Amino acid sequence: MAKLRRERAAIAERSRAANTTEAYASDWRDFHRWCGEAGRSSLPASSDSCQLYLMELAGLGRLPATLARRAAAIAEKHTAAGLRSPIDEDVRELLGGLRRKLGAAPKNAKAALSVAELRRMLKATPKDGKGARDRALLLVGFASGLRRSELVCLRLADVRFERRGAIITLARSKTDQEGRGRAVGIHRGKRRETCPVLALQAWIRERGTWAGALFCAIREPGGEFRRVAMAAQSVANAVKDAARRAGLDASRFGAHSLRAGLVTAAGGAGVGTLAIMSRTGHKSEKVLRDYMRPSNALAVDPLAGLL
């Protein structure tokens, strides 16, 4: 039985994303620390301990999504050890009450980047090598709806140009942990200055055709290209720097602004959810709707022409 439990835990471990595994490990360490300070057992833990722990986190301002993940991490640790999960009906009822009390919307969600704001950023982007990279990063990030983790994992070999645009092959993503891959089409833009395909081609000419990371790191100062992928945080920094140069409030924007910007702009233009999901790779319409953040409450009129 012990051998079967270990094998079961190993399969569960492989089925989760690396980021989720890391988050669960961090969550468990926090719960284990809390139990130690409270003089309670963490493994096995009681339902009462879990409820008090979650209440304390809620008092510290943790979001409902964070509380749910902490509960999942505790349950997973117990299951892997062959123990009964302390996340019982009472804990689930508490989580539901906290969701209703605190609300589920992220408090610090970054603004969706509008097309007008994107144009301002591009206009203010320098014409040097780093500027070529950042211009392609902004436009490809916006047009593809890829996550920053997906953008920095792209390699030159993942890009193929065709008459109507570019096709990016995504080997693996957050919602595709089995590595089936998918192709993301990037169409040519109507305006030269905002065409993601032209921007990407210009960056590749600047970068060179060496095999490796599509969006490589650039050493500062000096602007030397490094043959390694830029860090995921550097995508957020590039967006913030572009906003700052354009005279926008940089604190409003981050890497997620590109993906949310595509969803919001496409939704505002009347594009159907299935078409948007085919571009972004979303599996759930509910999650997709969370990305739609119209900056103007009058941007969409569901009664247009009826009254």
Contacts in CASP RR format, 6 or more apart in sequence:
PFRMAT RR
TARGET T0000
AUTHOR 0000-0000-0000
METHOD contacts of the structure
MODEL  1
MAKLRRERAAIAERSRAANTTEAYASDWRDFHRWCGEAGRSSLPASSDSC
QLYLMELAGLGRLPATLARRAAAIAEKHTAAGLRSPIDEDVRELLGGLRR
KLGAAPKNAKAALSVAELRRMLKATPKDGKGARDRALLLVGFASGLRRSE
LVCLRLADVRFERRGAIITLARSKTDQEGRGRAVGIHRGKRRETCPVLAL
QAWIRERGTWAGALFCAIREPGGEFRRVAMAAQSVANAVKDAARRAGLDA
SRFGAHSLRAGLVTAAGGAGVGTLAIMSRTGHKSEKVLRDYMRPSNALAV
DPLAGLL
5 80 0 8 1.000
5 81 0 8 1.000
5 82 0 8 1.000
8 80 0 8 1.000
9 79 0 8 1.000
9 80 0 8 1.000
12 76 0 8 1.000
12 79 0 8 1.000
12 80 0 8 1.000
13 21 0 8 1.000
15 177 0 8 1.000
16 24 0 8 1.000
16 177 0 8 1.000
17 174 0 8 1.000
17 177 0 8 1.000
19 149 0 8 1.000
19 174 0 8 1.000
23 69 0 8 1.000
23 73 0 8 1.000
24 69 0 8 1.000
24 72 0 8 1.000
24 73 0 8 1.000
24 76 0 8 1.000
24 77 0 8 1.000
25 73 0 8 1.000
27 69 0 8 1.000
27 70 0 8 1.000
27 73 0 8 1.000
27 74 0 8 1.000
28 73 0 8 1.000
28 74 0 8 1.000
28 77 0 8 1.000
30 70 0 8 1.000
31 42 0 8 1.000
31 45 0 8 1.000
31 53 0 8 1.000
31 70 0 8 1.000
31 73 0 8 1.000
31 74 0 8 1.000
32 42 0 8 1.000
32 43 0 8 1.000
34 53 0 8 1.000
34 56 0 8 1.000
35 41 0 8 1.000
35 42 0 8 1.000
35 45 0 8 1.000
35 49 0 8 1.000
35 53 0 8 1.000
36 42 0 8 1.000
38 49 0 8 1.000
38 52 0 8 1.000
40 46 0 8 1.000
40 49 0 8 1.000
41 49 0 8 1.000
42 49 0 8 1.000
43 77 0 8 1.000
43 78 0 8 1.000
43 81 0 8 1.000
43 83 0 8 1.000
44 78 0 8 1.000
44 83 0 8 1.000
44 84 0 8 1.000
44 86 0 8 1.000
45 74 0 8 1.000
45 78 0 8 1.000
45 86 0 8 1.000
46 86 0 8 1.000
47 86 0 8 1.000
47 87 0 8 1.000
47 88 0 8 1.000
47 90 0 8 1.000
47 91 0 8 1.000
49 86 0 8 1.000
50 71 0 8 1.000
50 74 0 8 1.000
50 86 0 8 1.000
50 87 0 8 1.000
50 91 0 8 1.000
51 90 0 8 1.000
51 91 0 8 1.000
51 94 0 8 1.000
53 70 0 8 1.000
54 67 0 8 1.000
54 70 0 8 1.000
54 71 0 8 1.000
54 91 0 8 1.000
54 94 0 8 1.000
54 95 0 8 1.000
54 98 0 8 1.000
55 94 0 8 1.000
57 66 0 8 1.000
57 67 0 8 1.000
57 70 0 8 1.000
58 67 0 8 1.000
58 98 0 8 1.000
58 101 0 8 1.000
58 102 0 8 1.000
61 102 0 8 1.000
62 70 0 8 1.000
63 102 0 8 1.000
63 104 0 8 1.000
63 106 0 8 1.000
63 107 0 8 1.000
64 95 0 8 1.000
64 96 0 8 1.000
64 98 0 8 1.000
64 99 0 8 1.000
64 102 0 8 1.000
64 103 0 8 1.000
64 104 0 8 1.000
65 104 0 8 1.000
65 106 0 8 1.000
67 95 0 8 1.000
67 98 0 8 1.000
68 95 0 8 1.000
71 87 0 8 1.000
71 91 0 8 1.000
71 95 0 8 1.000
72 87 0 8 1.000
74 85 0 8 1.000
74 86 0 8 1.000
74 87 0 8 1.000
75 85 0 8 1.000
75 86 0 8 1.000
75 87 0 8 1.000
78 84 0 8 1.000
78 85 0 8 1.000
78 86 0 8 1.000
79 85 0 8 1.000
105 290 0 8 1.000
109 256 0 8 1.000
109 260 0 8 1.000
109 293 0 8 1.000
110 252 0 8 1.000
110 253 0 8 1.000
110 254 0 8 1.000
110 255 0 8 1.000
110 256 0 8 1.000
110 257 0 8 1.000
110 260 0 8 1.000
111 252 0 8 1.000
111 253 0 8 1.000
111 257 0 8 1.000
111 260 0 8 1.000
111 293 0 8 1.000
111 295 0 8 1.000
112 257 0 8 1.000
112 260 0 8 1.000
112 261 0 8 1.000
112 263 0 8 1.000
112 264 0 8 1.000
112 265 0 8 1.000
112 291 0 8 1.000
112 292 0 8 1.000
112 293 0 8 1.000
112 295 0 8 1.000
113 121 0 8 1.000
113 142 0 8 1.000
113 239 0 8 1.000
113 253 0 8 1.000
113 257 0 8 1.000
113 258 0 8 1.000
113 260 0 8 1.000
113 261 0 8 1.000
114 261 0 8 1.000
114 264 0 8 1.000
114 265 0 8 1.000
114 295 0 8 1.000
115 194 0 8 1.000
115 265 0 8 1.000
117 243 0 8 1.000
117 246 0 8 1.000
117 248 0 8 1.000
118 138 0 8 1.000
118 139 0 8 1.000
118 142 0 8 1.000
118 194 0 8 1.000
119 193 0 8 1.000
119 194 0 8 1.000
120 246 0 8 1.000
120 247 0 8 1.000
120 248 0 8 1.000
121 138 0 8 1.000
121 239 0 8 1.000
121 242 0 8 1.000
121 243 0 8 1.000
121 245 0 8 1.000
121 246 0 8 1.000
121 248 0 8 1.000
122 135 0 8 1.000
122 138 0 8 1.000
122 139 0 8 1.000
122 193 0 8 1.000
122 194 0 8 1.000
122 242 0 8 1.000
123 193 0 8 1.000
123 246 0 8 1.000
124 242 0 8 1.000
124 245 0 8 1.000
124 246 0 8 1.000
124 247 0 8 1.000
125 131 0 8 1.000
125 134 0 8 1.000
125 135 0 8 1.000
125 138 0 8 1.000
125 242 0 8 1.000
125 245 0 8 1.000
128 223 0 8 1.000
129 206 0 8 1.000
129 218 0 8 1.000
129 223 0 8 1.000
130 218 0 8 1.000
130 223 0 8 1.000
132 199 0 8 1.000
132 202 0 8 1.000
132 203 0 8 1.000
132 206 0 8 1.000
132 207 0 8 1.000
133 203 0 8 1.000
133 206 0 8 1.000
133 207 0 8 1.000
133 215 0 8 1.000
133 216 0 8 1.000
133 218 0 8 1.000
134 238 0 8 1.000
134 241 0 8 1.000
134 242 0 8 1.000
135 199 0 8 1.000
135 202 0 8 1.000
135 203 0 8 1.000
136 196 0 8 1.000
136 199 0 8 1.000
136 200 0 8 1.000
136 202 0 8 1.000
136 203 0 8 1.000
136 215 0 8 1.000
137 151 0 8 1.000
137 215 0 8 1.000
137 235 0 8 1.000
137 238 0 8 1.000
138 238 0 8 1.000
138 239 0 8 1.000
138 242 0 8 1.000
138 258 0 8 1.000
139 194 0 8 1.000
139 195 0 8 1.000
139 196 0 8 1.000
139 199 0 8 1.000
139 200 0 8 1.000
140 146 0 8 1.000
140 151 0 8 1.000
140 168 0 8 1.000
140 186 0 8 1.000
140 196 0 8 1.000
140 199 0 8 1.000
140 200 0 8 1.000
141 151 0 8 1.000
141 196 0 8 1.000
141 258 0 8 1.000
141 259 0 8 1.000
141 262 0 8 1.000
142 196 0 8 1.000
142 258 0 8 1.000
142 261 0 8 1.000
142 262 0 8 1.000
143 186 0 8 1.000
143 187 0 8 1.000
143 196 0 8 1.000
143 262 0 8 1.000
144 151 0 8 1.000
144 168 0 8 1.000
144 184 0 8 1.000
144 185 0 8 1.000
144 186 0 8 1.000
144 196 0 8 1.000
144 262 0 8 1.000
144 279 0 8 1.000
145 184 0 8 1.000
145 258 0 8 1.000
145 259 0 8 1.000
145 262 0 8 1.000
145 263 0 8 1.000
145 279 0 8 1.000
145 280 0 8 1.000
146 154 0 8 1.000
146 168 0 8 1.000
146 170 0 8 1.000
146 184 0 8 1.000
146 259 0 8 1.000
147 173 0 8 1.000
147 174 0 8 1.000
147 255 0 8 1.000
147 259 0 8 1.000
148 232 0 8 1.000
148 235 0 8 1.000
148 236 0 8 1.000
148 255 0 8 1.000
148 256 0 8 1.000
148 258 0 8 1.000
149 174 0 8 1.000
149 232 0 8 1.000
150 170 0 8 1.000
150 173 0 8 1.000
150 174 0 8 1.000
151 215 0 8 1.000
151 235 0 8 1.000
152 213 0 8 1.000
152 215 0 8 1.000
152 229 0 8 1.000
152 230 0 8 1.000
152 231 0 8 1.000
152 232 0 8 1.000
152 234 0 8 1.000
152 235 0 8 1.000
153 171 0 8 1.000
153 172 0 8 1.000
153 229 0 8 1.000
154 168 0 8 1.000
154 170 0 8 1.000
154 213 0 8 1.000
154 214 0 8 1.000
154 215 0 8 1.000
155 211 0 8 1.000
155 212 0 8 1.000
155 213 0 8 1.000
155 214 0 8 1.000
156 204 0 8 1.000
156 207 0 8 1.000
156 209 0 8 1.000
156 210 0 8 1.000
156 211 0 8 1.000
156 212 0 8 1.000
156 213 0 8 1.000
156 214 0 8 1.000
157 211 0 8 1.000
157 212 0 8 1.000
158 168 0 8 1.000
158 169 0 8 1.000
158 170 0 8 1.000
158 171 0 8 1.000
158 214 0 8 1.000
159 166 0 8 1.000
159 167 0 8 1.000
159 168 0 8 1.000
159 169 0 8 1.000
159 200 0 8 1.000
159 204 0 8 1.000
159 214 0 8 1.000
160 166 0 8 1.000
160 167 0 8 1.000
160 169 0 8 1.000
161 167 0 8 1.000
161 197 0 8 1.000
161 201 0 8 1.000
164 187 0 8 1.000
164 188 0 8 1.000
165 185 0 8 1.000
165 186 0 8 1.000
165 187 0 8 1.000
165 188 0 8 1.000
165 197 0 8 1.000
166 185 0 8 1.000
166 186 0 8 1.000
166 196 0 8 1.000
166 197 0 8 1.000
166 200 0 8 1.000
167 183 0 8 1.000
167 184 0 8 1.000
167 185 0 8 1.000
167 186 0 8 1.000
168 183 0 8 1.000
168 184 0 8 1.000
168 185 0 8 1.000
168 186 0 8 1.000
169 181 0 8 1.000
169 182 0 8 1.000
169 183 0 8 1.000
169 184 0 8 1.000
170 176 0 8 1.000
170 181 0 8 1.000
170 182 0 8 1.000
170 183 0 8 1.000
170 184 0 8 1.000
171 179 0 8 1.000
171 181 0 8 1.000
172 179 0 8 1.000
172 181 0 8 1.000
173 181 0 8 1.000
173 182 0 8 1.000
173 281 0 8 1.000
175 281 0 8 1.000
175 282 0 8 1.000
175 283 0 8 1.000
176 182 0 8 1.000
182 281 0 8 1.000
184 279 0 8 1.000
185 279 0 8 1.000
186 196 0 8 1.000
186 197 0 8 1.000
186 200 0 8 1.000
187 197 0 8 1.000
188 195 0 8 1.000
188 196 0 8 1.000
188 197 0 8 1.000
188 198 0 8 1.000
189 195 0 8 1.000
189 196 0 8 1.000
189 197 0 8 1.000
189 198 0 8 1.000
192 198 0 8 1.000
204 214 0 8 1.000
207 216 0 8 1.000
207 225 0 8 1.000
210 227 0 8 1.000
212 227 0 8 1.000
213 227 0 8 1.000
213 228 0 8 1.000
213 229 0 8 1.000
213 230 0 8 1.000
215 229 0 8 1.000
215 230 0 8 1.000
216 225 0 8 1.000
216 226 0 8 1.000
216 227 0 8 1.000
216 228 0 8 1.000
216 229 0 8 1.000
216 230 0 8 1.000
217 225 0 8 1.000
217 226 0 8 1.000
217 228 0 8 1.000
217 229 0 8 1.000
217 230 0 8 1.000
217 231 0 8 1.000
217 234 0 8 1.000
218 224 0 8 1.000
218 225 0 8 1.000
218 226 0 8 1.000
218 230 0 8 1.000
219 225 0 8 1.000
219 226 0 8 1.000
232 255 0 8 1.000
235 255 0 8 1.000
236 254 0 8 1.000
236 255 0 8 1.000
239 253 0 8 1.000
239 254 0 8 1.000
239 255 0 8 1.000
239 257 0 8 1.000
239 258 0 8 1.000
240 250 0 8 1.000
240 251 0 8 1.000
240 253 0 8 1.000
240 254 0 8 1.000
241 250 0 8 1.000
243 249 0 8 1.000
243 250 0 8 1.000
243 252 0 8 1.000
243 253 0 8 1.000
244 250 0 8 1.000
259 280 0 8 1.000
259 291 0 8 1.000
260 291 0 8 1.000
260 292 0 8 1.000
260 293 0 8 1.000
261 291 0 8 1.000
261 293 0 8 1.000
262 276 0 8 1.000
262 279 0 8 1.000
262 280 0 8 1.000
263 276 0 8 1.000
263 280 0 8 1.000
263 288 0 8 1.000
263 291 0 8 1.000
263 292 0 8 1.000
264 291 0 8 1.000
264 292 0 8 1.000
264 293 0 8 1.000
264 294 0 8 1.000
266 272 0 8 1.000
266 275 0 8 1.000
266 276 0 8 1.000
266 279 0 8 1.000
267 276 0 8 1.000
267 292 0 8 1.000
268 292 0 8 1.000
268 294 0 8 1.000
268 299 0 8 1.000
268 300 0 8 1.000
273 285 0 8 1.000
273 288 0 8 1.000
273 289 0 8 1.000
276 282 0 8 1.000
276 288 0 8 1.000
277 283 0 8 1.000
277 285 0 8 1.000
277 288 0 8 1.000
280 288 0 8 1.000
280 291 0 8 1.000
282 288 0 8 1.000
282 291 0 8 1.000
294 300 0 8 1.000
END
